[in-house]
Amino acid sequence: MTPDPPAGRARKSGAAVADPTAREFLRQADPVLAELIDARPDFHPRAWLDALPALDAYGTLIFQVVGQQLSVRATRTIISRLRERFGGHLPSPQEVLAVDPQELRASGMSTRKGATLRALAERFVDGRLSDTALSRMTDEEVEAALTEVPGIGPWTAHGFLIVALDRPDVLLPGDLALRRAVQRAYGLDHPPGGEEMVRIAQPWRPYRSLAVSYLFAAEFDAGV
């Protein structure tokens, strides 16, 4: 699942339409994307963020971790329970470390995911991770810093780059929904694997994040 976003830090509003330079680059680079782009002349790639409360980096990672291997609906149910248990807001790193781990389990979260959130919280509390530090890292540095945490893999790190940091050239090669979107859009007889996804997406660089947004939109429009 694609995570819900970033509290305490400014984020780019979803009100902006897709960057025209990036949009035209993708139109010229890939005829399949050109069809998706032309069908959505007023596309707002981050509009879905406007319906959500602002979250900081740790809050975004809560959404990312909870959403691993779960549907959007199941993720939102767990997040709602977490909010209820923490006074209507997602817990801060300090609150996660202070609470009995069973409180996280009671929301419907697995023991492993609870342990991941605690490991992340420790890094935010001791300063190894922070909103400011992450925003100053390169994409590769962010991925390296996050995947050091047990339970954090490339999918979570890449989603964080797109949602929390609005990085322009990020691909989600392991995301099942995106693989299905590519299968549908490109008329493939199978969901592409990681290497095939990277190859298909090569012409989209340096605007792979926007291409991913158009593909997700197309899959959503298809009612899948």
Helices and strands as residue ranges (DSSP letters): H 20-29, H 31-38, G 47-51, H 57-66, H 72-85, H 93-98, H 101-105, H 111-126, H 131-136, H 139-147, H 154-163, H 176-186, H 194-201, G 202-204, H 208-221
